[in-house]
Amino acid sequence: MIKLREYEKRDASANLKYANNPEVGRYLFETFPSPYTMDDSIWWTSVGHKELAGIHNAIDLDGECIGSIGATPGEMEDRFTWEIGYWLGQPHWGKGYGTEALRQMTEYLFQNTEAKRLFAPVLAPNKASMKILEKCGFVLEGVHVCAVFRESEGGFLDEHLFARIQV
Ligand SMILES: CC(C)(COP(=O)(O)OP(=O)(O)OC[C@H]1O[C@@H](n2cnc3c(N)ncnc32)[C@H](O)[C@@H]1OP(=O)(O)O)[C@@H](O)C(=O)NCCC(=O)NCCS
């Protein structure tokens, strides 16, 4: 089974292997590089994940980094609201690892940080992501119609906002 852990220097090559795939980045923010280079991977696994506020972990399967999951808190009066994001290498999709990683991160955040509200924006075609959110107790709060322009997907996409609250 997978576990969440800190990144290590040795993760750069596995992270590159899985991240450099347009299918992985397809519904992520466009800040996710494509193509994803070794420089991107070295930066993310050694520096980048620490520069972001919040908690950003490797998803580990038998010692290999097969993906990433993290959460970033809002600022000031939004500080109890954390945005969660995740991806897995494509060969590992459909085996329950995404659900398990999200379940572990959700529990960790509610138990160990001041997060009271977790949320994830999901592009309409990304049914697998919506499914794992629902399985981890997140609820669809609303649909932001035509909120995102993604030329590679043919234009405007709806964004589904999922959240889980624990106050
Ligand atoms: C989203 C992602 C993390 C899911 O990880 P995963 O390990 O494949 O997820 P799981 O195996 O735990 O569960 C996937 C669920 O979605 C379902 N699913 C997959 N594709 C589906 C589709 N097209 N329509 C409906 N359900 C679908 C699966 O049947 C499964 O549900 P089940 O367990 O009830 O059968 C993975 O697909 C991924 O990394 N995608 C690219 C990055 C990404 O989009 N991240 C999220 C951005 S919001």
The ligand as a Tripos MOL2 file, in Angstrom:
@<TRIPOS>MOLECULE
LIG
   48    50     1     0     0
SMALL
NO_CHARGES

@<TRIPOS>ATOM
      1 C1         -7.0980   11.6780  -10.1720 C.3       1 LIG1
      2 C2         -6.1550   10.5210   -9.8390 C.3       1 LIG1
      3 C3         -5.1930   10.9860   -8.7270 C.3       1 LIG1
      4 C4         -6.9630    9.3250   -9.3710 C.3       1 LIG1
      5 O1         -6.0670    8.3540   -8.8640 O.3       1 LIG1
      6 P1         -6.3820    6.7730   -8.9530 P.3       1 LIG1
      7 O2         -5.3640    6.0810   -8.1350 O.co2     1 LIG1
      8 O3         -6.5190    6.3660  -10.3750 O.co2     1 LIG1
      9 O4         -7.7990    6.7220   -8.2380 O.3       1 LIG1
     10 P2         -8.4840    5.4470   -7.5830 P.3       1 LIG1
     11 O5         -8.0190    4.2050   -8.2620 O.co2     1 LIG1
     12 O6         -8.2910    5.5180   -6.0970 O.co2     1 LIG1
     13 O7        -10.0210    5.7460   -7.8690 O.3       1 LIG1
     14 C5        -10.4530    6.1920   -9.1320 C.3       1 LIG1
     15 C6        -11.9550    6.0740   -9.1900 C.3       1 LIG1
     16 O8        -12.4200    6.8290  -10.3160 O.3       1 LIG1
     17 C7        -13.1790    5.9840  -11.1450 C.3       1 LIG1
     18 N1        -13.0080    6.4660  -12.5050 N.ar      1 LIG1
     19 C8        -11.8610    6.4990  -13.2260 C.ar      1 LIG1
     20 N2        -12.1080    7.0330  -14.4460 N.ar      1 LIG1
     21 C9        -13.4260    7.3290  -14.4660 C.ar      1 LIG1
     22 C10       -14.2830    7.8890  -15.4490 C.ar      1 LIG1
     23 N3        -13.8290    8.2680  -16.6500 N.pl3     1 LIG1
     24 N4        -15.6000    8.0640  -15.1530 N.ar      1 LIG1
     25 C11       -16.0790    7.7030  -13.9340 C.ar      1 LIG1
     26 N5        -15.3010    7.1660  -12.9510 N.ar      1 LIG1
     27 C12       -13.9880    6.9790  -13.2320 C.ar      1 LIG1
     28 C13       -12.6480    4.6000  -10.9020 C.3       1 LIG1
     29 O9        -13.5830    3.6050  -11.2680 O.3       1 LIG1
     30 C14       -12.4230    4.6500   -9.3940 C.3       1 LIG1
     31 O10       -13.6200    4.5240   -8.6860 O.3       1 LIG1
     32 P3        -14.0070    3.1090   -7.9460 P.3       1 LIG1
     33 O11       -12.8980    2.8260   -6.9870 O.co2     1 LIG1
     34 O12       -15.2930    3.4180   -7.2580 O.co2     1 LIG1
     35 O13       -14.1000    2.1160   -9.0360 O.co2     1 LIG1
     36 C15        -5.3230   10.1070  -11.0810 C.3       1 LIG1
     37 O14        -6.2160    9.7770  -12.1030 O.3       1 LIG1
     38 C16        -4.3940   11.1960  -11.5730 C.2       1 LIG1
     39 O15        -3.2870   11.3270  -11.0850 O.2       1 LIG1
     40 N6         -4.8190   11.9810  -12.5980 N.am      1 LIG1
     41 C17        -3.9710   13.0250  -13.1740 C.3       1 LIG1
     42 C18        -3.7590   14.1950  -12.2440 C.3       1 LIG1
     43 C19        -5.0780   14.8330  -11.8260 C.2       1 LIG1
     44 O16        -5.9810   15.0030  -12.6350 O.2       1 LIG1
     45 N7         -5.1480   15.2350  -10.5550 N.am      1 LIG1
     46 C20        -6.3460   15.8350   -9.9720 C.3       1 LIG1
     47 C21        -6.5130   17.2470  -10.3380 C.3       1 LIG1
     48 S1         -8.0230   17.9110   -9.6310 S.3       1 LIG1
@<TRIPOS>BOND
     1     1     2 1
     2     2     3 1
     3     2     4 1
     4     2    36 1
     5     4     5 1
     6     5     6 1
     7     6     7 2
     8     6     8 1
     9     6     9 1
    10     9    10 1
    11    10    11 2
    12    10    12 1
    13    10    13 1
    14    13    14 1
    15    14    15 1
    16    15    16 1
    17    15    30 1
    18    16    17 1
    19    17    18 1
    20    17    28 1
    21    18    19 ar
    22    18    27 ar
    23    19    20 ar
    24    20    21 ar
    25    21    22 ar
    26    21    27 ar
    27    22    23 1
    28    22    24 ar
    29    24    25 ar
    30    25    26 ar
    31    26    27 ar
    32    28    29 1
    33    28    30 1
    34    30    31 1
    35    31    32 1
    36    32    33 2
    37    32    34 1
    38    32    35 1
    39    36    37 1
    40    36    38 1
    41    38    39 2
    42    38    40 1
    43    40    41 1
    44    41    42 1
    45    42    43 1
    46    43    44 2
    47    43    45 1
    48    45    46 1
    49    46    47 1
    50    47    48 1
@<TRIPOS>SUBSTRUCTURE
     1 LIG1         1 GROUP 0 **** ****
